[in-house]
Amino acid sequence: MDVTPFQSARADRVTDGFCLRLNEKHGAFLAHGSFFGLEGLVRIGYACVTEVFRNGLNVLSDNLRELEERSNACAYISN
């Protein structure tokens, strides 16, 4: 999954802080792309029951939406 559109110039990169926060706050795990030499990407594991996977995707979607909203607010403030 390419998450580069959600990255900002700030230190809070999706493949670092975002993945860690997602796991700590919600128990959802994304493997950093850097583990595979693929900066700006994440790997989603799906070796689980359907309901767990569906809940994880919902958490991911909600958090990406929140990240995008924060990024848009920061862009607005800096202009």
C-alpha positions as CSV (number, residue, x, y, z in Angstrom):
1,M,0.0,0.0,0.0
2,D,1.5,3.3,-1.0
3,V,1.1,5.9,1.7
4,T,3.3,8.6,0.3
5,P,0.3,10.9,-0.4
6,F,-0.2,11.0,3.4
7,Q,3.3,11.9,4.3
8,S,4.3,15.4,5.2
9,A,7.5,17.3,5.3
10,R,7.4,17.1,9.1
11,A,9.2,14.5,11.1
12,D,6.0,12.5,11.7
13,R,6.3,10.2,8.7
14,V,3.7,7.6,7.9
15,T,6.1,4.7,7.9
16,D,7.5,5.7,11.3
17,G,5.3,7.5,13.8
18,F,2.0,6.6,12.1
19,C,2.6,2.9,12.2
20,L,3.8,2.9,15.8
21,R,0.9,5.0,16.9
22,L,-1.6,2.8,15.1
23,N,-0.3,-0.2,16.9
24,E,0.0,1.4,20.3
25,K,-3.5,3.1,20.3
26,H,-5.5,0.5,18.4
27,G,-3.5,-2.8,18.2
28,A,-3.5,-2.6,14.4
29,F,-0.1,-3.6,12.9
30,L,1.4,-2.3,9.7
31,A,4.9,-3.4,8.7
32,H,7.1,-0.5,7.8
33,G,8.1,-0.5,4.1
34,S,11.7,0.3,5.2
35,F,11.9,-3.3,6.5
36,F,11.7,-4.4,2.9
37,G,13.7,-1.5,1.4
38,L,10.5,0.2,0.3
39,E,10.3,3.7,1.9
40,G,6.9,5.3,1.8
41,L,5.1,2.0,1.7
42,V,3.5,-0.2,4.3
43,R,2.6,-3.9,4.3
44,I,-0.7,-5.1,5.6
45,G,-0.9,-8.6,7.1
46,Y,-4.2,-10.4,6.5
47,A,-3.6,-13.8,8.0
48,C,-6.5,-13.5,10.5
49,V,-10.2,-14.0,10.6
50,T,-12.3,-11.7,8.4
51,E,-13.8,-9.7,11.2
52,V,-10.4,-8.8,12.7
53,F,-9.1,-7.8,9.2
54,R,-12.2,-5.7,8.6
55,N,-11.9,-3.9,11.9
56,G,-8.2,-3.3,11.2
57,L,-9.0,-1.8,7.8
58,N,-11.6,0.5,9.5
59,V,-9.0,1.7,12.0
60,L,-6.5,2.3,9.3
61,S,-9.0,4.2,7.2
62,D,-10.1,6.4,10.1
63,N,-6.5,7.2,11.0
64,L,-5.5,8.0,7.4
65,R,-8.5,10.3,7.1
66,E,-7.4,12.0,10.4
67,L,-3.9,12.3,9.1
68,E,-5.1,13.9,5.9
69,E,-7.3,16.4,7.7
70,R,-4.3,17.4,10.0
71,S,-2.1,17.7,6.9
72,N,-4.7,20.0,5.2
73,A,-5.0,22.1,8.3
74,C,-1.3,22.5,8.5
75,A,-1.1,23.5,4.8
76,Y,-3.9,26.1,5.3
77,I,-2.1,27.6,8.4
78,S,1.2,27.8,6.6
79,N,-0.2,29.7,3.6
